[in-house]
Amino acid sequence: VHLVESGGALVQSGGSLRLSCAASGFTFSKYNIKWYRQGPGEGRDWVAIIRADGSTDYAHFVKGRFTGSRDNFKNTVYLQMNRLKSDDSATYYCNVKVAEHPPDGTWGQGTQVTVSS
């Protein structure tokens, strides 16, 4: 199981970015994929889930601004981030749990998003 995030960048407050998470090593279409983020010196917070059926849910602090989607032909999930704020600055990770171990699933290496005010 392998996940690779991309798309992070430095962007001005109010701007937009689209993150990608490319997956391999498992039957992508059958699994939910989650996005998390971790700011400097902070814990890792759940941001969004893109379920196997395409439905989504979001943390309250991104609801209405972020949109998750998936392309099962490309084995990729996306996180469209609009109206970015400085508080959104963090390393963003995608995560999938395809087996009992590891218990917290498999993580990508992360992609850095920095929002300048």
Secondary structure as GFF3:
##gff-version 3
##sequence-region A 1 117
A	DSSP	beta_strand	2	6	.	.	.	ID=ss1
A	DSSP	beta_strand	10	12	.	.	.	ID=ss2
A	DSSP	beta_strand	17	24	.	.	.	ID=ss3
A	DSSP	three_ten_helix	28	30	.	.	.	ID=ss4
A	DSSP	beta_strand	33	38	.	.	.	ID=ss5
A	DSSP	beta_strand	44	50	.	.	.	ID=ss6
A	DSSP	beta_strand	56	58	.	.	.	ID=ss7
A	DSSP	beta_strand	66	71	.	.	.	ID=ss8
A	DSSP	beta_strand	76	81	.	.	.	ID=ss9
A	DSSP	three_ten_helix	86	88	.	.	.	ID=ss10
A	DSSP	beta_strand	90	96	.	.	.	ID=ss11
A	DSSP	beta_strand	106	107	.	.	.	ID=ss12
A	DSSP	beta_strand	111	116	.	.	.	ID=ss13
###
